[in-house]
Amino acid sequence: MTEASYIPLTAEALEDIKEYIKKVIAYAEYRSGETWSKIPIEKVETLPDGRVAIYVMFDHEAPDEINGIRFYHRDGFMWAGGNENLNKAEFDEGIQYRYTLKIVQTSAKS
């Protein structure tokens, strides 16, 4: 079996992937200590440089120390997540958190 040549996605296909991401992110959870709490997505947008940005707002009700964040698909499974280190105590009004994704195409050739 031979491997196909590198065939890049079209600009339209890349935009379609970005629009899919915007539609499927349903909510986020943040961890403070050992406790996970649900938080709504404020907005999802494509930035001028082509990255997709997912925003959540940690307002005055959120704890000062946030040490993890997870994003969930509308079907309920975790879509992305990991450790974080936010100290909200340093800010009076809260923190707008932005998670960005850069979609990159590469050749599979070694």
N, C-alpha and C positions, 0 to 999 in steps of 0.2 A: 504494500500500500504506500503510495507517495503522498507527501504533504503538499497541500495547496500553497500557492504563492500568497504573499501578504495582500489581502484585499481589504482596504480600509472602509469603515462605515462612511456614509455620506453625511454632509452637514445636517441634512434633514433627519437622519437616523439619530445622530447625537442629540439634536434638539428634542426628539421624541423620547429619548431616554431621560433627559432632564425633566420633561413634563410628567413622565411617569413617576419619577421620584417625588415631584411636588404633590402629586395626587395620593400617593400611598403612605406618606408619613402621617400618622394619626395623632400621636401624643408622645410625650417624653416622661421619663422618671429620673429623679435625682436621688442620690444617696447622701445622707448626713449621718455619720457614725455607721451604724449597721442597718438603719431604717431607710427603705425606699419609699418615695412619695411621688404620686402622679402629678404632672404639670402640663398644661396645654401648650401646643405649638402656637407661637405668636404669628409667624409667617414663614413662608418658604419662597425663595426667589432665585432667579439667575442673576449673578453679578456681572458687571460689565466685562470682566476678564473671562467669563464663561463658566466659572465655578457655580455650583448650586449651594445656597446658604440656607440653613435651617436655624430659626431664631426661637429662643424661649426667654421669658422674663422672670428673673428671680427677684420678686418684689419684697416689701417689708414683712410679709408673712413667712417667707422662706427662712430657714435657719442660716446663721452666719457662716458656718463651715459646710461646704459642699464638696464631697470627695468622690463622686461618681455620677455618670449620666448615661442614660440609655434612650434610644429612640425606637418606637414601635410601628410596625406595619399596620395598616387598617384591618388586616386579618388576625391581628393579635400576637404575632411572633416578634421577637426582638430583631430589629433590623440592623442596629449598630450600637455599640456601647463600650465603655471603658472607664478607667480611673480619671479623675479630674482633681484639681486643687484650687478651689475658689474660696476666697475669704470675703464674704459680703459685708463684714463689719467695717471694711475700709471705705464703703460707699454709703452716702446718705439715702439715696432714692432706690437703690437696688442695682442689679446687674442685668444687662441684656447680653445673653450668651449666644454666640454664633458658632455653629458647626458647619464647616465647609467641605465640599466634595469636589475634587477635580477629576474629570473623566478624561483618561489618556489612552490613546491607541498605540500599541507597539507591535512590531513584527515578532512572530513566534520563532524566527530563525535564531539559531545559536551562533 
